[in-house]
Amino acid sequence: MLKAIIIDDEVSARQSIEKILQMYLHDVIEVVASGDNLTDGISFIKKHDPDIVFLDISMPHQSGLDLFNYLDTVNFDVIFITAHQQYAVDAVGLGASGYLLKPIKPKDIVDAVLKINLKKNSSNNNNINQNTDVAYNTCKLLVNHQKGVHIVSYNQIKAIVADGNYCKIYKTTGDPLYVSRTIGSIEENLPKNHFFRTHRSSIVNLNFITEIDKEKNLILLSNIEIPLASANLKPLIEELSKLANNFI
């Protein structure tokens, strides 16, 4: 949920923005404070750490454009509100995420907020993917055996298949490893954007899939055949398409 602050010396403008947000975007954004001057607005920003600030430009004594002079860092999006088109260039030049012309139209507010929300969600997803990519390329799976511990890098695991009381780990090199761990306990530690549970008894590394046999419900990883539950076919294709440059 995004947090918003509204700063506008016109009561009707503040009420209009808040009403539009509640009516159309109540599940996306919440107004945590509103005020009629820049001084109060700066106090609200420091207190509430908002995601978006709706800020009027023309206010008595101070211009909304002066906001950036009072803050060392601006880690939120600013949507300027103005009745004068000529301020738009200044607003964008200062790094505003957008500007709204009075009288305020619901569609303009909705479009501006959804654009910011999409940007934030994309940024969060990218951070998650970057973190899991680091784990995939640097972290290792440690599994006990009679003589000690096997150490296998995540990016060297092609597939994991449950086999009775053991799991068989197929690697890029060497013979498969047999380990006395459940497939679920191994799955918990694997980067989810690289490994996929194809069946109750199998996990595959998406990067090593060479073919999917829809008729036989099998996945091929070079010379290894892995079972695929029919219900997992569509989710598997979706995950593979995220890693591919294109999909036909």
SULPE-V240566 format. One record per backbone hydrogen bond with DSSP energy under -1.0 kcal/mol. NH is the residue of the N-H (numbers start at 1). CO is the residue of the C=O. Records with the same first field share a line. If there is no record, write none. Layout:
# SULPE-V240566
NH->CO + CO
This chain:
# SULPE-V240566
2->28
4->30
5->52
6->33
7->54
8->35
14->10
15->11
16->12
17->13
18->14
19->15
20->16
21->17
22->18
23->19
24->20
25->21
28->25
29->25
30->2
32->4
35->6
41->37
42->38
43->39
44->40
45->41
46->42
47->43
48->44
49->45
51->3
52->3
53->77
54->5
55->79
56->7
57->81
59->57
62->60
64->57
66->63
67->64
69->66
70->67
77->51
79->53
80->98
81->55
82->100
87->84
88->85
91->87
92->88
93->89
94->90
95->92
96->91
97->78
98->78
100->80
102->82
109->105
110->106
111->107
112->108
113->109
114->110
115->111
116->112
117->113
118->114
119->115
120->116
121->117
122->118
123->119
124->120
125->121
126->122
127->123
128->124
129->125
130->126
131->127
132->128
133->129
134->130
135->131
136->132
137->133
138->134
139->135
141->152
143->150
145->148
148->145
150->143
152->141
154->139
156->153
157->154
158->170
159->170
160->203
161->168
162->201
163->166
166->163
167->179
168->161
169->177
170->159
172->156
177->169
179->167
181->179
186->182
187->183
188->184
189->186
190->187
194->191
195->191
196->204
198->196
199->202
202->199
203->160
204->196
205->158
206->194
208->205
210->220
211->220
213->218
218->213
219->226
220->211
221->224
224->221
226->219
228->217
229->198
232->229
233->230
236->232
237->233
238->234
239->235
240->236
241->237
244->240
